[in-house]
Amino acid sequence: MRQIININKDWQFSKKNDKPLTKMPGIFDRWEKIDLPHTWNAEDGQDGGNDYYRGACWYAKQLKRSDLPQADRYFLEFNGANSSAEAYVNGKKLMSHDGGYSTWRVDITDSLENNNVISVMVDNAPNDRVYPQMADFTFYGGLYRDVNIVCVSDTHFDLEYFGGPGIKVTPTVEGKNANIEIEVFVTNMKAGQEISYTVFDKEGNAVWSAKTKDTKVSFDIENVHLWNGRKDPYLYTAKAEIIENGNTLDNVSARFGLRYYKVDPERGFILNGEEYPLRGVSRHQDRWGIGNALLNEHHKEDVDMIVELGCTTIRLAHYQHNQYFYDLCDEAGLVIWAEIPYISKHMPTGRENTISQMKELVTQNYNHASICMWGLSNEITMDSDKDPDMVENHRILNDLCHEMDKTRPTTIAAVTMCDIHSPYIQIPDLVSYNHYFGWYGGEVDMNGPWFDEFHKEFPNIPIGISEYGAEALNWHTSNPTQGDYTEEYQAYYHEEMIKQLFSRPFIWATHCWNMFDFGADARSEGGENGQNHKGLVTIDRKYKKDAFYAYKAWLSDDPFVHIASKRYVDRVEPTVTVTVYSNQKEVELFANGVSCGKKTAEDHFFRFEVENKGETVLKAVAGECTDESKIRKVEKFNEDYRLKETGSVINWFEITAPEGYFSINDKLSDIMKSEEGAALFKGLMAQMMPKDGTAAGFKVTPNMMKLVGGFTVLRLTSMVGMANVNISKEQILGLNAMLNKIKKP
């Protein structure tokens, strides 16, 4: 019988070692004792500066043969080693693997002695062949998921084909019945051996069984119980055993769901014959001070929060996530978009890696009921949408997915600048776009009309939105504006996005970016470097921002009421507009115990005008639900609420802006409309840009310039750190002085 032995405990780690080990490090060798999961970037990958350690590090563990159960074969199983790795036993290299987010295994049987040293080199250094290499998140290095020893008989279910489980379940639902095909993959099957198959319902009752020498069986089940998303995520289990002389040599099992679905270009996602709007979030896996080295309890907390929000879907960005997380999604009834980290910049030398990572993604996750679409790439046309090698790479991946999985559609996440007429857009079955109108330039009200135009021109292509969002930290204002990083602007932005997106049923899915703040060490925005702060929840999962409750008001059936801007207490205005979010029909607000009236709101966003005198305790009541907050009258704006950048970014009050003249507070697109302004910036760009016409590794195209034009110059100076460009305070003020001399048209 198969046994899986977890070996997370008692490893040693070194950044300085440079060769495989034949004996364990001594006490003076300066190795660090650790347990897995582990990453060496838990701190420097989140503190800003784009200087987190990227290179080769080593792990070592002693393994005694006597500590392992009796078995014919032993496999070392890695569930995540980012991003390339080499596995050694007693100094002998047994395998290398490229791709930091998937499971891989190596047979170590013939290399085992009585006492053994396992050494693993893990490397997240930049290269030109393994994805990802350029993206807006930290590529944490390490053995950051479980490492196991899988002990099996000589005849066993396959362990070496792209890290797969050795069993593949393909259900086809027809009315109340279902046809189920189970295929198993067996290594060294011998005469006299057979496969025992059993299918169990959720309650553990056997609903079908058979014994045969065939490694593929097909059968029907009548009156099936459907996996019906969040409403009823019912799961069956298929179990397969290799039997010889009445004894079980090996066994595997897979949970699966019976469901059918399609994506209609007019009606959106249709599950089991009924319209089922996909409203949800994207998720990065990392946490504050932990990086990507998560425990099961962290994954469970994430799913619980997403379910609390009322989501029906998650886009799992931008890589394969932990198998336990997919299991939780199966159980919760969440519809999942799973993708590989083919992101931002196409590498001609990386094609084989995209193919191997896609094979791993599909092979390892085929049985998950929650996964309903395979993602080919994200924002890959940042450089060009016409690169023939990039287009061919996508055709290969698209065909590969359809060859490996006849049941699921493919999709892409296209960046705003990608022309909707691009041949790249025609490749997958479904299309989604990453749009940030209202945050990265443009206005928030541009989002809905953009989708109307796409749908009008391509009525037969299902269109969705795969990213949209705005950053928010603990900054506050009564007059929110784009780019101010306040919680109030993020809430306003998402209120508007909810109304625009949810009212268009043809949008097949909406995935907010992001459920949680996440590590992006190159970022220097919002006053807290090293993170992307577009999350609805902080990276430590301790604070749910107001926008979280705006979505909960629309998506969740669990009664609640929430007063927004709780952290914005000191107010200078004589009358304060208080926003309340609730999924209840009516809300009453009390100020120091006195009713301010009852309100109804079709959009679930309730507004009350409250006189601001002294200190006022606010209490919102909606049915049985209550929430409290307070405001306090002050004469001068509390500067603790205003964004304070770190590093070389200037304070707001240092910026001179004479009336009728430009300043760094103006948008680049407006400045470029002026002849003098255009000349100024063209000269600056000629000085700063490489001769090959690139910036941060991307070609500067007209579409990219159009997007950048929506930023104020000040905001651009705070973002260029992501492109490894440092601008001093003196340079920024000098640029502002030059702009102050240019009249606005």
C-alpha positions in Angstrom: 0.0 0.0 0.0 1.1 3.5 -0.8 2.4 5.6 2.1 3.2 9.3 2.0 5.7 10.4 4.6 6.0 14.2 5.2 9.6 15.3 5.7 9.1 19.0 6.4 11.0 18.9 9.7 14.7 19.3 10.4 16.2 20.8 7.3 19.2 23.0 7.1 19.5 26.0 4.7 22.3 28.1 3.2 22.7 31.0 0.8 26.5 30.4 0.6 26.8 26.8 -0.3 27.8 26.0 -3.9 27.8 22.2 -4.3 25.7 19.2 -3.4 26.4 17.5 0.0 27.6 14.1 0.8 27.4 14.7 4.6 25.3 17.1 6.7 26.7 20.5 7.6 28.6 20.8 10.9 27.9 23.3 13.6 30.5 25.7 12.3 29.4 25.6 8.7 26.9 28.5 9.2 23.9 26.7 7.9 20.5 27.7 9.4 18.2 25.1 10.9 14.7 25.4 9.5 11.5 23.6 9.0 9.5 23.7 5.7 7.7 25.4 4.2 10.4 28.1 3.8 11.3 31.0 1.7 14.4 33.2 1.9 12.4 36.2 0.7 9.8 36.5 3.5 11.2 39.9 4.5 13.3 41.3 1.7 10.6 40.4 -0.8 8.1 42.8 0.7 10.1 45.8 2.0 10.6 47.7 -1.3 13.7 48.6 -3.2 13.5 45.8 -5.8 16.5 44.3 -4.1 15.3 41.0 -2.7 17.7 38.2 -3.0 17.5 36.2 -6.3 20.0 33.4 -6.6 20.8 29.8 -5.8 20.3 28.6 -2.2 20.7 25.1 -0.8 18.6 22.9 1.5 19.9 19.7 3.2 18.3 17.0 5.2 19.5 13.7 6.7 17.3 10.7 5.9 17.8 7.2 7.4 16.6 4.3 5.4 15.5 2.6 8.6 13.0 5.5 9.2 11.1 4.7 6.1 8.5 2.0 5.8 9.2 -1.1 3.7 8.5 -0.4 0.0 9.9 -1.3 -3.4 10.2 2.3 -4.7 10.7 5.6 -3.0 9.9 9.0 -4.6 10.9 12.4 -3.4 8.0 14.7 -3.9 8.2 18.5 -4.1 5.0 20.5 -4.1 6.6 23.8 -4.8 10.3 24.8 -5.3 10.6 28.3 -6.8 11.7 28.6 -9.4 14.2 26.1 -10.6 15.6 23.2 -8.6 18.1 20.3 -8.6 17.7 17.3 -6.4 20.6 15.3 -5.1 21.0 12.2 -2.9 24.4 11.6 -1.3 25.9 14.1 -3.8 24.5 12.5 -6.9 22.2 14.6 -9.1 19.0 12.8 -9.8 16.7 15.5 -11.4 16.3 19.1 -12.3 13.0 21.0 -12.6 12.0 24.4 -14.1 8.8 25.9 -12.8 8.2 27.1 -9.3 4.5 26.4 -8.7 3.9 22.8 -9.5 4.5 19.3 -8.0 7.4 17.2 -9.3 8.8 13.9 -8.1 12.1 12.0 -8.5 12.7 8.3 -7.9 15.5 8.0 -5.3 15.3 4.3 -4.6 18.5 3.2 -6.3 20.5 6.0 -4.6 19.4 5.3 -1.0 22.0 4.0 1.5 21.6 3.3 5.2 22.3 7.0 6.0 21.5 9.6 3.3 21.8 13.3 2.7 19.2 14.9 0.5 20.4 18.2 -0.8 18.4 20.5 -3.0 19.5 23.5 -4.9 16.7 26.0 -5.5 17.3 29.1 -7.7 15.1 32.1 -8.3 17.8 34.0 -10.2 16.8 35.9 -13.4 17.1 34.0 -16.6 15.6 33.9 -20.1 13.9 30.5 -20.1 11.7 30.0 -17.0 8.5 32.0 -16.4 7.9 34.3 -14.7 10.7 36.8 -15.1 8.9 40.1 -15.3 5.8 40.8 -13.4 4.3 43.0 -10.7 4.8 40.6 -7.8 7.7 39.1 -5.9 9.2 35.8 -7.1 9.8 34.3 -3.6 12.5 31.6 -3.7 12.5 28.5 -1.6 11.0 25.1 -0.8 7.8 26.8 0.2 5.3 23.9 0.1 5.4 20.4 1.5 8.1 17.9 0.7 7.2 14.2 1.0 8.6 10.7 0.4 6.0 8.6 -1.5 6.6 4.9 -0.8 5.1 2.5 -3.3 5.3 -1.1 -4.6 7.1 -1.9 -7.9 3.7 -1.8 -9.6 2.1 1.5 -8.8 0.1 4.3 -10.2 2.3 6.6 -12.2 4.2 9.2 -10.2 6.5 10.7 -12.9 4.3 12.1 -15.7 4.3 15.8 -15.0 3.6 15.4 -11.3 0.1 14.0 -11.9 -2.0 11.9 -9.5 -2.2 8.8 -11.7 -5.9 9.0 -12.1 -8.1 11.0 -14.5 -11.9 11.3 -14.1 -14.0 12.7 -17.0 -17.7 13.1 -16.3 -20.3 13.9 -18.9 -23.8 14.9 -17.6 -26.9 14.2 -19.7 -30.1 15.2 -18.0 -30.4 13.5 -14.6 -27.7 10.9 -15.5 -24.0 11.0 -16.1 -21.4 9.0 -18.0 -18.1 8.7 -16.2 -14.8 7.7 -17.7 -12.0 6.8 -15.3 -8.5 6.4 -16.7 -5.5 5.3 -14.6 -1.9 5.2 -15.4 0.1 2.3 -14.1 3.8 1.7 -14.0 5.1 -1.9 -14.3 1.7 -3.7 -14.4 2.2 -7.5 -14.4 0.2 -10.5 -15.4 -2.3 -11.5 -12.8 -2.8 -8.0 -11.5 -6.1 -6.1 -11.9 -7.6 -2.7 -11.1 -10.5 -2.4 -8.7 -12.6 0.7 -9.2 -15.1 2.2 -6.8 -17.1 5.4 -6.9 -18.5 6.8 -3.7 -21.0 9.5 -3.1 -20.4 12.3 -0.6 -21.9 10.2 2.2 -19.5 7.4 1.5 -21.8 5.0 -0.2 -20.5 3.0 -3.1 -22.6 3.9 -6.2 -20.5 1.8 -8.7 -17.7 -0.6 -8.7 -15.8 -3.0 -10.9 -12.6 -5.1 -11.2 -10.9 -5.4 -14.5 -7.5 -5.5 -16.2 -8.4 -2.4 -18.2 -6.8 0.9 -17.2 -9.8 2.8 -18.7 -13.4 2.2 -17.8 -16.6 4.0 -18.7 -20.0 3.6 -17.0 -23.3 5.4 -16.3 -24.8 6.6 -13.0 -28.5 7.5 -12.9 -30.1 10.3 -10.9 -26.9 12.0 -10.1 -26.4 14.8 -7.6 -24.9 17.8 -9.4 -22.0 20.0 -8.2 -23.9 23.3 -8.4 -21.4 26.0 -7.4 -21.9 27.8 -4.1 -25.5 26.6 -3.9 -24.5 22.9 -3.6 -20.9 21.8 -4.1 -21.6 18.1 -4.1 -18.5 15.9 -4.6 -18.1 12.2 -5.5 -14.9 10.2 -5.0 -13.3 7.8 -7.4 -11.0 5.2 -5.9 -8.7 2.9 -7.8 -6.6 0.0 -6.4 -4.0 -2.3 -8.0 -4.9 -5.9 -6.8 -2.7 -8.9 -6.8 -3.8 -12.2 -5.2 -6.4 -10.4 -3.2 -3.8 -7.9 -1.8 -3.8 -4.1 -2.6 -0.4 -3.0 -4.0 -1.3 0.6 -4.5 -4.2 3.0 -4.4 -5.2 6.4 -5.5 -8.4 8.5 -5.3 -9.8 11.6 -6.8 -12.8 13.7 -5.9 -14.8 15.0 -8.8 -18.0 16.9 -9.4 -20.8 16.2 -11.9 -21.7 19.5 -13.6 -22.1 21.0 -17.0 -21.6 24.5 -18.1 -21.0 26.8 -21.0 -20.1 30.5 -21.5 -22.6 32.3 -23.6 -21.6 35.6 -25.2 -24.9 37.2 -24.3 -25.9 35.5 -21.0 -22.5 34.9 -19.4 -21.6 31.8 -17.4 -24.4 29.1 -17.4 -24.0 26.3 -14.8 -26.2 23.2 -15.1 -28.5 25.0 -17.4 -29.0 28.1 -15.3 -27.4 31.5 -15.5 -24.8 31.7 -12.8 -23.0 35.1 -12.7 -19.3 34.8 -12.0 -18.5 37.7 -9.6 -15.3 37.4 -7.7 -11.7 38.2 -7.1 -8.2 37.3 -8.0 -5.8 35.9 -5.4 -2.1 36.0 -4.8 -1.0 33.5 -2.3 1.6 35.4 -0.2 1.3 37.0 3.3 3.1 39.5 5.4 6.3 38.2 7.0 5.6 34.7 5.6 5.8 35.2 1.8 4.6 32.2 -0.1 5.5 29.7 2.7 1.9 29.1 3.7 0.3 26.6 6.0 -3.0 25.0 5.4 -4.7 27.2 7.9 -3.7 30.3 5.8 -5.3 28.8 2.7 -8.4 28.0 4.7 -8.6 31.6 6.1 -8.3 33.0 2.5 -11.1 30.8 1.2 -13.4 31.6 4.2 -12.9 35.4 3.5 -13.6 35.0 -0.2 -16.8 33.1 0.7 -17.8 35.7 3.2 -17.5 38.3 0.5 -20.1 36.3 -1.5 -17.9 35.5 -4.4 -18.8 32.7 -6.9 -15.4 32.7 -8.7 -11.6 33.2 -8.2 -9.0 33.9 -10.7 -5.9 32.2 -9.2 -3.1 34.5 -10.4 -0.6 34.1 -11.9 0.6 30.5 -11.4 -0.5 27.1 -10.1 -1.7 27.3 -6.5 -1.5 24.8 -3.7 -3.5 21.6 -4.2 -5.1 22.1 -0.8 -6.4 25.4 -2.0 -8.0 23.8 -5.1 -9.5 21.2 -2.8 -11.1 24.0 -0.6 -12.5 25.6 -3.8 -14.0 22.3 -4.8 -15.7 22.1 -1.4 -16.8 25.7 -1.4 -18.3 25.6 -4.9 -16.1 28.3 -6.3 -15.6 28.5 -10.1 -11.8 28.7 -10.7 -9.7 30.2 -13.5 -6.3 28.4 -13.3 -3.3 29.7 -15.2 0.4 29.4 -15.8 2.9 32.3 -15.1 3.3 33.2 -18.8 3.2 36.8 -18.1 4.2 40.4 -19.1 7.0 39.7 -21.6 7.2 36.9 -24.1 10.7 35.2 -24.1 11.5 33.4 -27.4 13.7 31.0 -25.4 10.9 30.2 -22.9 8.5 28.3 -25.1 9.3 24.9 -23.8 8.8 26.1 -20.3 5.3 27.4 -21.1 4.5 24.0 -22.5 5.9 22.0 -19.6 4.2 24.3 -17.0 0.8 24.0 -18.9 1.2 20.2 -19.0 1.8 20.2 -15.3 -1.1 22.5 -14.6 -3.6 20.4 -16.6 -2.3 17.0 -15.5 -2.2 17.8 -11.8 -5.5 19.6 -11.7 -7.7 17.8 -14.2 -10.0 16.3 -11.6 -10.9 19.5 -9.7 -14.6 20.3 -10.2 -14.0 23.9 -9.3 -11.6 24.5 -12.3 -13.6 25.6 -15.3 -11.1 27.4 -17.5 -7.4 27.2 -18.3 -5.5 30.6 -18.5 -2.9 30.8 -21.3 -1.2 34.0 -20.3 -1.5 37.4 -18.6 -0.7 40.8 -20.2 1.8 39.1 -22.5 1.4 41.8 -25.2 2.9 44.5 -23.1 5.8 44.4 -25.6 3.9 43.6 -28.8 0.7 41.8 -29.8 2.1 41.1 -33.3 5.2 39.1 -32.4 4.7 36.0 -34.6 6.6 33.8 -32.1 4.4 34.9 -29.3 1.2 34.3 -31.3 2.5 30.8 -32.3 3.3 30.1 -28.7 -0.3 30.8 -27.8 -1.7 28.7 -30.6 0.5 25.8 -29.3 -0.7 26.3 -25.7 -4.4 26.6 -26.8 -4.2 23.4 -28.9 -2.3 21.6 -26.0 -5.1 22.5 -23.5 -7.8 21.2 -25.9 -5.8 18.0 -26.6 -5.3 17.3 -22.9 -8.8 18.4 -21.8 -11.8 18.2 -24.1 -14.1 19.6 -21.4 -12.7 23.0 -20.4 -12.4 26.3 -22.4 -9.2 28.4 -22.6 -8.9 32.1 -21.8 -6.4 35.0 -21.6 -6.0 38.1 -19.6 -5.3 40.9 -22.1 -3.8 44.2 -21.1 -5.7 47.4 -22.0 -3.3 48.5 -24.7 -3.9 45.3 -26.7 -6.0 46.1 -29.7 -9.3 44.2 -29.7 -8.6 43.4 -33.4 -5.3 41.6 -32.6 -5.1 38.0 -33.9 -4.0 37.1 -30.4 -7.5 37.9 -29.1 -9.0 35.4 -31.5 -7.0 32.4 -30.2 -8.7 31.3 -26.9 -12.3 30.3 -26.4 -12.9 33.2 -23.9 -11.3 36.6 -23.6 -10.9 38.8 -20.5 -9.2 42.2 -20.3 -7.3 43.9 -17.5 -8.6 47.5 -17.3 -7.7 50.1 -14.8 -9.6 53.1 -16.2 -10.0 55.3 -13.1 -6.8 54.3 -11.6 -4.1 54.1 -14.2 -5.4 57.0 -16.3 -8.8 57.5 -17.9 -12.0 57.8 -15.8 -13.8 55.1 -14.0 -16.9 55.6 -16.1 -15.0 54.5 -19.2 -15.1 50.8 -18.1 -18.7 49.9 -18.9 -18.8 51.6 -22.3 -15.6 49.9 -23.3 -17.2 46.5 -22.8 -20.3 47.7 -24.8 -18.1 48.6 -27.7 -16.2 45.2 -27.6 -19.5 43.3 -27.4 -21.0 45.3 -30.2 -18.0 44.6 -32.5 -17.5 41.0 -31.4 -20.9 39.7 -30.3 -19.9 36.1 -30.5 -16.8 36.4 -28.3 -17.4 36.0 -24.6 -15.8 39.0 -22.9 -14.9 39.4 -19.2 -12.8 41.6 -17.0 -9.9 39.8 -15.4 -8.4 42.7 -13.4 -9.6 46.1 -12.2 -8.8 47.9 -9.0 -7.4 50.9 -7.1 -4.9 51.0 -4.3 -5.8 52.0 -0.8 -3.8 52.3 2.4 -4.7 54.1 5.7 -5.1 57.5 4.1 -8.3 59.4 4.1 -10.1 62.3 2.5 -13.6 63.8 2.0 -12.8 64.6 -1.6 -11.3 61.4 -3.1 -9.4 61.7 -6.4 -7.7 59.2 -8.7 -4.3 58.3 -7.4 -4.6 59.5 -3.8 -4.4 56.0 -2.3 -7.2 56.7 0.1 -9.6 54.2 1.4 -12.4 56.5 0.3 -11.3 56.6 -3.4 -10.9 52.9 -3.5 -14.5 52.5 -2.1 -15.8 55.1 -4.6 -14.0 53.3 -7.5 -15.5 49.9 -6.6 -19.0 51.3 -6.1 -18.8 52.6 -9.6 -17.3 49.4 -11.0 -20.0 47.2 -9.3 -22.8 49.2 -10.9 -21.2 49.2 -14.4 -20.0 45.6 -14.5 -22.8 43.8 -12.7 -25.5 45.4 -14.8 -24.0 43.9 -18.0 -25.0 40.2 -18.1 -22.9 39.5 -21.2 -19.7 40.0 -19.2 -18.9 36.4 -18.5 -16.8 37.0 -15.4 -15.6 39.8 -13.2 -12.4 39.3 -11.2 -11.5 42.2 -9.0 -7.7 42.8 -8.5 -7.1 41.8 -5.8 -8.6 40.1 -2.8 -5.5 40.7 -0.7 -2.6 43.1 -0.8 0.5 41.2 -2.0 4.3 41.5 -2.1 5.7 43.4 -5.1 9.2 44.4 -4.0 9.8 46.8 -6.9 6.8 49.0 -6.0 7.3 52.4 -4.3 3.7 53.7 -4.1 1.2 54.8 -1.5 3.7 55.4 1.3 4.4 51.7 2.0 7.0 50.3 -0.4 7.2 46.7 -1.5 3.5 45.9 -1.9 0.6 46.2 -4.3 -2.2 47.7 -2.2 -5.2 47.0 -4.5 -6.4 44.3 -2.2 -9.8 44.4 -0.5 -8.0 43.1 2.5 -4.5 43.9 3.9 -1.7 41.5 3.2 -1.7 40.3 6.9 -5.5 39.5 6.5 -6.3 41.7 9.6 -8.2 44.6 8.0 -11.0 44.5 5.5 -11.1 47.7 3.6 -14.4 49.5 3.0 -14.5 48.2 -0.6 -14.7 44.7 0.8 -18.1 45.6 2.3 -19.3 47.3 -0.9 -19.0 43.9 -2.6 -20.4 42.0 0.3 -23.5 44.2 0.1 -24.1 43.0 -3.5 -22.9 39.4 -3.3 -23.6 38.0 0.1 -26.9 36.7 1.5 -25.6 36.9 5.1 -27.2 39.9 6.8 -24.8 42.7 7.8 -24.4 46.5 8.0 -21.1 48.4 7.8 -20.3 52.1 8.4 -17.5 53.2 6.0 -14.5 55.3 6.8 -14.1 54.1 10.4 -10.5 55.1 10.4 -11.3 58.6 9.2 -12.4 60.2 12.5 -11.2 63.8 12.5 -13.3 65.9 10.1 -13.1 69.6 9.3 -16.4 69.9 7.4 -19.5 71.1 9.3 -21.6 68.3 7.7 -20.3 64.8 7.0 -21.7 62.5 4.4 -21.7 59.0 6.1 -21.8 56.0 3.8 -23.2 52.8 5.0 -23.1 49.4 3.2 -25.7 46.7 3.8 -27.5 43.9 2.0 -30.6 44.7 3.9 -33.5 46.7 2.4 -33.5 49.6 5.0 -30.9 51.2 7.2 -31.4 53.7 10.0 -28.5 55.8 11.2 -28.3 57.3 14.7 -25.9 60.2 15.8 -25.4 60.2 19.5 -28.6 58.3 19.9 -30.7 60.6 17.7 -32.1 59.1 14.5 -30.9 60.7 11.2 -33.7 58.9 9.4 -34.2 55.7 7.6 -32.9 55.1 4.0 -33.5 52.6 1.3 -31.0 52.1 -1.5 -31.3 49.9 -4.6 -27.5 50.0 -5.0 -26.9 48.9 -1.4 -25.0 52.1 -0.7 -26.8 54.3 1.9 -25.8 57.9 2.4 -26.7 60.1 5.4 -25.9 63.7 6.1 -24.7 64.2 9.7 -24.0 67.5 11.5 -20.4 67.5 12.7 -20.1 69.0 16.2 -17.8 67.8 19.0 -17.6 64.0 19.0 -20.4 62.0 17.4 -21.0 58.3 17.9 -22.6 56.8 14.9 -24.7 53.7 15.0 -26.2 52.0 11.9 -29.1 49.6 12.3 -30.4 47.3 9.6 -32.8 44.6 10.8 -31.0 42.7 13.5 -27.6 44.0 12.4 -25.8 47.0 13.9 -22.4 48.7 13.4 -20.8 51.7 15.2 -18.3 54.4 14.4 -17.5 57.9 15.3 -16.5 61.3 13.9 -14.9 64.3 15.6 -15.0 68.0 14.6 -11.5 69.5 14.2 -10.5 72.9 12.8 -7.5 71.8 10.9 -7.1 68.7 8.6 -5.3 65.9 10.4 -2.1 65.4 8.4 -1.9 61.8 9.6 -4.6 61.1 7.0 -2.6 62.5 4.1 -0.3 60.3 2.0 3.3 60.6 3.0 5.7 58.9 0.5 9.0 57.5 1.6 12.3 57.7 -0.2 12.9 60.5 -2.7 9.3 61.6 -3.2 8.4 65.2 -2.2 5.6 66.4 0.0 2.4 67.8 -1.5 3.0 71.3 0.0 6.4 71.6 -1.7 4.8 71.6 -5.2 4.2 75.1 -6.6 1.3 75.3 -9.1 0.7 78.8 -10.4 -2.7 79.4 -11.8 -2.8 78.9 -15.6 0.5 77.1 -15.7 1.5 73.4 -15.6 2.9 71.5 -12.7 3.7 68.0 -11.9 0.2 67.7 -10.6 -1.0 67.7 -14.2 -1.6 64.7 -16.4 1.1 63.9 -18.9 -1.4 63.8 -21.8 -2.5 67.4 -21.0 1.0 68.6 -20.9 1.8 66.9 -24.2 -1.0 68.9 -25.9 1.2 72.0 -25.4 4.0 72.5 -27.9 6.4 73.5 -25.1 5.3 70.7 -22.9 5.7 68.1 -25.6 9.2 69.4 -26.4 10.2 69.2 -22.7 9.1 65.6 -22.2 10.4 64.4 -25.6 13.8 65.8 -24.6 13.6 64.1 -21.1 12.6 60.8 -22.6 15.5 60.9 -25.1 17.9 61.3 -22.2 16.4 58.6 -20.0 15.4 55.9 -22.4 17.9 53.3 -23.9 18.7 53.6 -27.6 16.6 50.5 -28.3 13.4 52.4 -27.4 12.5 50.3 -24.4 11.5 51.2 -20.8 11.7 48.6 -18.0 12.3 46.0 -20.7 9.2 46.9 -22.7 9.0 48.6 -26.1 7.4 52.0 -25.7 4.4 51.7 -28.1 1.8 54.4 -28.9 -0.7 52.3 -26.9 1.6 52.3 -23.9 2.1 56.0 -24.2 -1.7 56.5 -24.4 -2.1 54.6 -21.1 0.8 56.5 -19.4 -0.7 59.8 -20.5 -3.5 59.3 -17.9 -1.0 59.7 -15.0 0.0 62.9 -13.4 3.7 63.6 -13.7 4.0 63.3 -9.9 2.5 59.9 -9.9 4.8 58.8 -12.7 7.8 59.8 -10.6 6.5 57.6 -7.8 6.1 54.6 -10.1 9.3 54.6 -12.0 11.0 52.6 -9.3 9.3 49.6 -10.8 11.4 50.3 -13.9 14.6 50.6 -11.8 14.7 54.4 -12.4 15.5 56.6 -9.5 14.6 60.2 -9.5 15.7 62.5 -6.7 13.6 65.1 -4.9 15.7 67.9 -6.5 15.1 66.5 -10.0 11.4 66.4 -9.4 11.2 69.9 -8.0 13.4 71.1 -10.9 11.0 69.5 -13.4 8.1 71.2 -11.6 9.8 74.6 -11.9 10.2 74.0 -15.7 6.5 73.1 -16.0 5.6 76.2 -14.0 6.9 78.3 -16.9 4.7 76.7 -19.5 1.2 78.2 -20.0 -1.7 75.8 -20.2 -3.5 76.0 -23.7 
